[in-house]
Every structure is written in structure tokens, then in C-alpha cells.
């Protein structure tokens, strides 16, 4: 049985190819509590469920980050 999927927020049909941060910025509360997956994982491991649960989002001051 397939669970119901409900898209909340500014769902972007063209989210493929975007960084996770770009997607989370469009969601209320930065997507905390949401479950996300990558299409790449589904292609590599089609029989295994692969996902991430967003539990915390931290802002980083870019001027203090050394690359």
C-alpha cells in the first residue's frame, strides 16, 4: 500500500538538481521535521528506502568560514 504524499509549502516541481539548502529555504520552519530523499539514492539502491529527516538547521556566518 502506498502512503499518501502531501506537498506543503512552495513545492517546486523543478527541485531536481538543487542543493538541499535551496529547497529548505522555501519551506516553513526551514523544513524541520520533514523527510527528504535524493533521486540518486533511488537509482543506486532501488530496493532500499533511503531518506533523511531534517531535525536541525544552523545558519553559518559566511564571513567567518574559511574555505
Secondary structure, DSSP 8 states (H G I E B T S, - for coil): --------SS--TT-TT--HHHHHTTSGGGGTT-EE--HHHHHH-TTS---EE--------GGG---
